[in-house]
Amino acid sequence: MWREARYSEPRVLRRALYSWGFNKRAWESEPSAEWQHALDWMKRHSLPVSDGLQEHSNRLIEESMQEWSRRSEDSSPNG
């Protein structure tokens, strides 16, 4: 279960994400110790990306199955 977590220095976390985490060109060098600490914290307190993708995929599958079922019922001779 997800719970809210707050980093002690949000400004440092924002800079670490913006300037290093989301900036591919910056990956050629190591982040500063302060930024590395913030990035490690973010990694520990974030949900894996696949969790959201799996939930989304399951919803799409379920919607497709419901649509297929509805169309099958509409096209049946008794429907």
Secondary structure by P-SEA (a helix, b strand, c coil): cbbbbbbccaaaaaaaaaacccccccccccccaaaaaaaaaaaaacccaaaaaaaaaaaaaaaaaaaaaaaaaaacccc
